Amino acid sequence: MKSYVMLFSTVFLLAGCSDDNTKLKGEFIRGCLSGGVDKAVCACIYEKLEDKYGQEELLRINALTQAPALFLEDGAQFAMQCVKSG
């Protein structure tokens, strides 16, 4: 799980200054893919995050220099769920 938290935190913050939801999703998936994760799993993680946090909250979190710990834990948990279901 620790490796998922590290990968997830890096991937989410790589999305940088995205000013639009579609761009944020695309950057998230590209960063996730560069971490060696399957595209379907990356998309699954993002969808789960969007379902829980909503687009506006994801954009707000993305603007932070460090994502909140609970958000990273949720991302790691969703990653494990997506890997198991994929």
Helices and strands as residue ranges (DSSP letters): H 2-14, H 21-34, H 39-62, H 69-85
